Amino acid sequence: MKSVAVVGAGVAGPTVAMALQRAGFEPSIHESHARGADDVGAFVILHVNGIDALRAIDADTCLDGLGFDTPRMRFRSGTGRSLGVAGTGMPLADGTVGRTLRRTDLYSALRDEAIRRGIPVEYGRRLVGVSSRKTGVVAEFADGTTHESDLLVGADGIRSTVRALIDPAAPPSRYVPNLYISGYARTGAVDATPGEYQMVFGRKCFFGYTVAPDGEIWWFANPPYPNEPSPRELRELGSAHWRARLADLLRVDPGPARRIVEATRHDLAAWPVYDIPTVPHWHRDRMIVIGDAAHATSPAAGQGASMAIEDAVELARCLRDAPGHQQAFAAYEKLRRERVERVVATGAKWSNSKTVGPVTRMIRDAVMPFMIKHYAGDGGASLGWMHHHHIVWDERVPARP
């Protein structure tokens, strides 16, 4: 049985480990952070294609009881006018729809399910180097330990060490000139139906929110920030700064956005937004990258977690069916590259539409109802290519997909 070292324990790492185990491999997970070092303030949307991919390896039940269904998004202009309602993909055969859940809950659920299946997870293992051998690869960690395996999968996110080891000339991530701030609040009634996101193209700041079944409001904002900030800069500005900044940006728009932020009791933190349009080399020797390490997408697409899960399942299928790892890596890249880069490009386009000048804003708000109706609405051409991707686990991957 071949062994596979998986670097990273976010979404892609535990999922690929479970898929590899199901395919007959012996995986282990190596995470740089201590357990629980997740982005507590953030939440994610897991679309139906991500849930469907988890079902391919019988792992979707680990999400039971987490988060809540969010099958629709209503877009509004900065003046409060409704621009249309978009579905987030047709429900699966049993009625399953997209779900919003806390990022830390998603990470924990996937890790706990991997552990339940007997997959070892080691924490505090920050990868610093690799040594390739004819029959395997040795991972070298900052604490002085090493781990030898037949293959190594980099599921270590947008700042991937594995990506840099595969190709030192790999392009860096691209800063999308806005920030991401999110929170949870309880305030008076808001104009939102539970399960429906309100996406507001504010005049100075994009703002989104939805109401959980218990009445709590889950919200996020994308304040513009033209120059890429350093992590230290964001930390030093602190919660009080972001509260004041959002209050100033949101005061020009009608609606409850400013009230929601004011009702948020926990500290606020800001994260820069990045994507990676293309990574020329996904694999070398016995190493390969998946998820954000290979193709990070802007949160505007809402597909980061789902793409990572799809990657994980498809890579395991390719390794299961190909005669060797090089053929498997090539088959995997051919299966995935066009799709994921299309998602990244779509996310970048949507992200760029959030902060525009007054003339472009008028044009956007005029054409968006038509675009939503015909390309994202329940009865239009829709985004089926994005949301309705289905993986059949028992179907063999062709030698030349």
C-alpha positions as MATLAB code, in Angstrom:
seq = 'MKSVAVVGAGVAGPTVAMALQRAGFEPSIHESHARGADDVGAFVILHVNGIDALRAIDADTCLDGLGFDTPRMRFRSGTGRSLGVAGTGMPLADGTVGRTLRRTDLYSALRDEAIRRGIPVEYGRRLVGVSSRKTGVVAEFADGTTHESDLLVGADGIRSTVRALIDPAAPPSRYVPNLYISGYARTGAVDATPGEYQMVFGRKCFFGYTVAPDGEIWWFANPPYPNEPSPRELRELGSAHWRARLADLLRVDPGPARRIVEATRHDLAAWPVYDIPTVPHWHRDRMIVIGDAAHATSPAAGQGASMAIEDAVELARCLRDAPGHQQAFAAYEKLRRERVERVVATGAKWSNSKTVGPVTRMIRDAVMPFMIKHYAGDGGASLGWMHHHHIVWDERVPARP';
ca = [
       0.000    0.000    0.000;
       1.460    3.369   -1.024;
       1.797    6.074    1.589;
       0.849    9.710    0.959;
       1.845   12.662    3.143;
      -0.799   15.406    3.010;
       0.440   18.863    4.006;
      -2.366   21.019    5.386;
      -5.507   20.300    7.435;
      -7.970   22.883    6.153;
     -10.640   21.737    3.686;
      -8.579   20.044    0.973;
      -6.213   18.151    3.301;
      -8.633   15.980    5.315;
     -10.826   15.463    2.256;
      -8.005   14.216    0.037;
      -6.772   12.002    2.875;
     -10.195   10.376    3.183;
     -10.484    9.988   -0.582;
      -7.007    8.476   -0.821;
      -7.777    6.020    1.959;
     -10.916    4.973    0.109;
      -8.800    4.508   -3.035;
      -6.453    2.119   -1.234;
      -3.648    4.435   -0.107;
      -2.234    5.077    3.358;
      -2.476    8.829    4.021;
      -1.259   10.974    6.898;
      -1.975   14.667    7.533;
       0.619   17.204    8.670;
      -0.639   20.621    9.826;
       1.576   23.611   10.673;
      -0.768   25.181   13.246;
      -1.874   23.930   16.613;
      -5.361   22.426   16.698;
      -8.042   25.090   16.695;
      -5.959   27.813   15.030;
      -8.726   28.584   12.537;
     -10.309   31.835   11.359;
     -12.981   31.937   14.058;
     -14.734   35.043   12.737;
     -15.290   33.817    9.189;
     -17.902   31.654    7.517;
     -18.146   29.994    4.121;
     -20.779   28.900    1.643;
     -20.538   25.264    0.610;
     -22.397   24.966   -2.673;
     -24.161   21.834   -3.876;
     -21.188   20.738   -5.992;
     -18.991   20.672   -2.881;
     -21.552   18.720   -0.871;
     -22.052   16.343   -3.791;
     -18.292   15.727   -4.009;
     -18.196   14.856   -0.297;
     -20.975   12.356   -0.942;
     -18.757   10.588   -3.461;
     -16.618    9.434   -0.513;
     -19.491    9.158    1.988;
     -18.218   12.129    3.991;
     -21.121   14.564    3.663;
     -22.801   13.339    6.860;
     -20.019   14.909    8.931;
     -21.712   18.253    8.175;
     -25.028   17.219    9.730;
     -26.227   19.816   12.210;
     -23.736   22.446   11.084;
     -24.760   25.769    9.583;
     -27.984   26.318    7.671;
     -29.373   26.153    4.143;
     -28.811   29.210    1.924;
     -30.162   28.460   -1.561;
     -30.663   32.027   -2.814;
     -29.016   35.438   -3.102;
     -30.908   38.698   -3.594;
     -28.832   41.489   -5.085;
     -29.519   45.115   -4.246;
     -28.125   48.412   -5.432;
     -26.685   51.044   -3.120;
     -30.071   52.767   -3.211;
     -31.813   49.649   -1.898;
     -33.410   48.631   -5.201;
     -33.666   44.891   -5.823;
     -31.576   43.851   -8.823;
     -32.784   40.269   -8.894;
     -32.604   36.906   -7.158;
     -30.074   34.251   -8.084;
     -30.137   30.617   -7.118;
     -26.963   28.934   -5.906;
     -27.512   25.858   -8.026;
     -30.429   23.478   -8.451;
     -30.984   21.221   -5.422;
     -29.560   17.732   -5.480;
     -31.937   14.833   -6.059;
     -32.864   14.606   -2.379;
     -33.473   18.357   -2.068;
     -30.064   19.272   -0.652;
     -29.137   22.911   -1.292;
     -26.111   25.087   -0.590;
     -25.200   25.625    3.053;
     -23.529   28.377    5.049;
     -21.367   27.308    7.972;
     -18.597   28.638   10.150;
     -15.178   28.016    8.707;
     -13.886   26.580   11.969;
     -16.830   24.141   12.077;
     -16.114   22.958    8.541;
     -12.414   22.444    9.281;
     -13.139   20.603   12.519;
     -15.831   18.384   10.989;
     -13.577   17.234    8.158;
     -10.576   16.665   10.447;
     -12.651   14.778   13.013;
     -14.119   12.557   10.293;
     -10.635   11.812    8.940;
      -9.457   10.888   12.438;
     -12.561    8.729   12.967;
     -11.548    6.825    9.834;
      -8.139    6.115   11.333;
      -6.102    8.729    9.464;
      -3.303   10.183   11.639;
      -3.118   13.982   11.990;
       0.019   15.669   13.318;
      -0.078   19.311   14.430;
       2.764   21.804   14.725;
       4.442   20.396   11.598;
       5.473   23.355    9.451;
       6.999   22.153    6.200;
      10.327   23.770    5.325;
      11.767   21.465    2.692;
      11.653   18.146    0.868;
      14.197   15.618   -0.281;
      13.282   13.562   -3.305;
      14.414    9.994   -3.560;
      13.976    7.435   -6.292;
      11.308    5.576   -4.345;
       9.783    8.373   -2.303;
       9.892   11.858   -0.829;
      11.027   13.028    2.608;
       9.175   15.979    4.143;
      11.306   18.144    6.438;
       9.603   20.146    9.191;
      10.665   23.212   11.156;
      10.781   21.274   14.432;
      13.521   19.039   13.024;
      11.319   16.027   12.345;
      10.966   14.305    8.981;
       8.408   12.071    7.342;
       9.023    9.729    4.422;
       6.240    8.699    2.051;
       5.728    7.512   -1.502;
       3.911   10.721   -2.514;
       3.291   14.199   -1.083;
       0.159   16.316   -1.622;
       0.305   20.040   -0.908;
      -3.046   21.171    0.466;
      -1.393   24.069    2.278;
      -3.362   27.017    0.968;
      -2.651   30.207   -0.888;
       0.787   30.680    0.743;
       1.715   27.117   -0.188;
       5.215   25.963    0.650;
       4.720   22.889   -1.523;
       3.896   25.055   -4.555;
       7.168   26.944   -4.107;
       9.097   23.688   -3.726;
       7.573   22.322   -6.930;
       8.351   25.525   -8.829;
      10.435   28.275   -7.159;
       9.404   30.579  -10.012;
       5.681   30.037   -9.455;
       3.710   33.297   -9.690;
       2.707   34.856   -6.363;
      -0.890   35.329   -5.323;
      -2.630   38.402   -6.745;
      -4.037   40.980   -4.355;
      -7.670   41.862   -5.037;
      -7.936   45.482   -3.852;
     -10.449   45.011   -1.070;
     -10.578   43.448    2.368;
     -12.830   40.886    3.983;
     -14.442   41.554    7.369;
     -17.157   39.329    8.800;
     -19.201   38.989   11.946;
     -22.317   37.846   13.780;
     -24.917   40.149   15.271;
     -28.327   40.273   16.875;
     -30.426   43.341   16.218;
     -33.975   44.249   15.260;
     -35.769   42.747   12.299;
     -34.046   43.113    8.932;
     -35.400   42.829    5.415;
     -34.130   39.305    4.819;
     -35.791   35.917    4.616;
     -33.873   33.167    6.441;
     -31.814   31.255    3.901;
     -31.587   34.154    1.467;
     -28.431   36.254    1.231;
     -28.811   39.996    0.764;
     -25.920   41.191   -1.414;
     -25.723   44.975   -1.447;
     -23.595   46.881   -3.959;
     -23.127   49.834   -1.639;
     -21.914   53.128   -2.987;
     -18.683   52.848   -1.010;
     -18.595   49.242    0.253;
     -20.060   45.886   -0.710;
     -22.057   44.310    2.138;
     -23.676   40.884    2.413;
     -25.784   39.314    5.134;
     -28.194   36.498    5.868;
     -30.347   35.460    8.808;
     -29.752   32.132   10.540;
     -32.742   30.075   11.754;
     -32.184   31.321   15.332;
     -32.352   34.962   14.214;
     -28.632   35.673   14.337;
     -27.350   37.761   11.432;
     -24.228   36.501    9.649;
     -22.593   39.301    7.668;
     -19.504   40.265    5.715;
     -18.148   43.437    4.151;
     -15.575   44.121    1.430;
     -14.192   47.602    2.110;
     -11.927   48.861   -0.692;
      -8.225   48.995    0.153;
      -6.156   49.918   -2.910;
      -2.687   49.129   -1.566;
      -1.910   45.632   -0.331;
      -1.567   45.746    3.479;
       0.876   43.729    5.527;
      -0.437   41.402    8.253;
       1.175   43.670   10.834;
      -0.607   46.723    9.422;
      -3.988   45.012    9.657;
      -3.342   43.831   13.221;
      -2.198   47.254   14.404;
      -5.241   49.027   12.976;
      -7.447   46.881   15.203;
     -11.151   46.394   15.801;
     -11.997   50.001   16.688;
     -10.552   51.202   13.397;
     -12.583   48.735   11.342;
     -15.798   49.625   13.172;
     -15.259   53.305   12.470;
     -14.235   52.622    8.883;
     -17.291   50.512    8.115;
     -19.580   53.027    9.811;
     -18.227   55.732    7.510;
     -18.470   53.637    4.344;
     -21.961   52.298    5.047;
     -23.638   55.496    6.271;
     -24.411   56.657    2.704;
     -26.562   53.595    1.950;
     -30.097   52.816    3.115;
     -30.792   49.502    4.777;
     -29.583   47.834    7.961;
     -25.872   47.350    7.171;
     -24.556   50.012    9.527;
     -26.955   48.908   12.274;
     -25.813   45.298   11.887;
     -22.154   46.254   12.310;
     -22.956   48.396   15.346;
     -24.813   45.454   16.928;
     -21.817   43.124   16.506;
     -20.305   42.534   19.946;
     -17.105   40.663   19.117;
     -13.873   42.198   17.850;
     -13.538   42.736   14.119;
     -10.534   41.721   12.048;
      -9.744   42.330    8.392;
      -8.152   39.947    5.908;
      -6.760   40.839    2.488;
      -8.386   39.123   -0.496;
      -6.228   37.233   -3.002;
      -6.551   34.941   -5.958;
      -4.148   33.060   -8.231;
      -5.170   33.221  -11.899;
      -2.925   30.362  -13.000;
      -0.125   28.189  -11.639;
       1.959   26.777  -14.523;
       3.202   23.691  -12.680;
       0.938   21.756  -10.331;
       3.277   18.810   -9.866;
       6.903   17.699   -9.998;
       8.466   14.332   -9.214;
       6.309   12.869   -6.434;
       4.678   16.138   -5.291;
       1.420   17.815   -6.338;
      -0.702   20.747   -5.106;
      -4.489   20.967   -4.844;
      -7.079   23.473   -3.648;
      -5.973   27.041   -2.954;
      -2.347   25.961   -3.306;
      -3.012   25.423   -7.019;
      -5.812   27.852   -7.895;
      -7.043   30.219   -5.205;
     -10.243   32.034   -6.148;
     -11.731   35.265   -4.850;
     -14.451   34.748   -2.202;
     -16.822   36.476   -4.630;
     -17.255   33.159   -6.439;
     -18.174   31.338   -3.225;
     -16.412   28.258   -4.597;
     -13.110   28.007   -2.706;
     -14.162   25.180   -0.378;
     -16.158   23.347   -3.045;
     -13.281   23.447   -5.551;
     -10.911   22.081   -2.910;
     -13.248   19.182   -2.172;
     -13.686   18.387   -5.857;
      -9.899   18.457   -6.315;
      -9.403   16.028   -3.449;
     -11.828   13.436   -4.758;
     -10.630   13.684   -8.356;
      -6.958   13.339   -7.428;
      -7.683   10.176   -5.455;
      -9.602    8.706   -8.406;
      -6.717    9.472  -10.763;
      -4.139    7.893   -8.455;
      -6.381    4.866   -8.046;
      -6.831    4.282  -11.777;
      -3.566    5.373  -13.425;
      -0.646    2.931  -13.792;
       1.748    5.341  -12.040;
       1.804    8.647  -10.189;
       3.103   10.672  -13.127;
       0.262    9.469  -15.338;
      -2.161   10.131  -12.484;
      -0.888   13.677  -11.963;
      -1.187   14.424  -15.687;
      -4.702   12.973  -15.833;
      -5.733   14.986  -12.777;
      -4.439   18.247  -14.240;
      -6.245   17.615  -17.501;
      -9.473   16.919  -15.617;
      -9.253   20.009  -13.418;
      -7.279   22.903  -14.893;
      -9.830   24.318  -17.341;
     -12.652   24.142  -14.794;
     -10.862   25.702  -11.843;
      -9.273   28.493  -13.875;
     -12.697   29.354  -15.255;
     -13.997   29.607  -11.685;
     -11.061   31.842  -10.704;
     -11.701   34.125  -13.688;
     -15.405   34.322  -12.841;
     -14.647   35.174   -9.209;
     -12.247   37.927  -10.267;
     -14.881   39.419  -12.574;
     -17.499   39.438   -9.812;
     -15.042   40.852   -7.281;
     -14.097   43.711   -9.602;
     -17.760   44.680   -9.939;
     -18.105   45.369   -6.215;
     -16.228   48.674   -6.094;
     -16.668   50.910   -9.118;
     -17.043   54.573   -9.944;
     -20.418   56.378  -10.253;
     -20.744   56.019  -14.033;
     -19.839   52.324  -14.063;
     -22.142   51.824  -11.073;
     -25.095   53.190  -13.022;
     -24.335   50.909  -15.971;
     -23.870   47.889  -13.699;
     -27.135   48.469  -11.846;
     -28.974   48.927  -15.155;
     -27.788   45.695  -16.775;
     -27.552   43.459  -13.701;
     -31.290   42.569  -13.538;
     -31.052   41.245  -17.101;
     -27.809   39.364  -16.384;
     -29.170   37.767  -13.215;
     -32.408   36.712  -14.881;
     -30.764   35.134  -17.883;
     -27.525   33.763  -16.458;
     -27.968   33.179  -12.733;
     -31.704   33.099  -12.099;
     -33.660   29.925  -11.493;
     -35.112   29.964  -14.998;
     -32.183   31.334  -16.992;
     -29.160   29.758  -18.592;
     -27.759   29.700  -15.030;
     -24.339   28.846  -13.765;
     -24.925   25.141  -14.095;
     -21.372   24.540  -15.309;
     -20.173   25.760  -11.895;
     -22.740   24.337   -9.481;
     -23.779   21.054  -11.072;
     -20.433   19.300  -11.417;
     -20.930   15.658  -10.432;
     -18.252   13.089   -9.632;
     -19.017    9.370   -9.909;
     -16.573    7.635   -7.574;
     -16.914    4.152   -9.097;
     -16.401    5.397  -12.642;
     -12.857    4.814  -13.858;
     -10.773    7.765  -14.979;
      -9.849    7.236  -18.644;
      -6.170    6.923  -19.427;
      -6.449   10.027  -21.631;
      -9.372   12.101  -20.155;
];
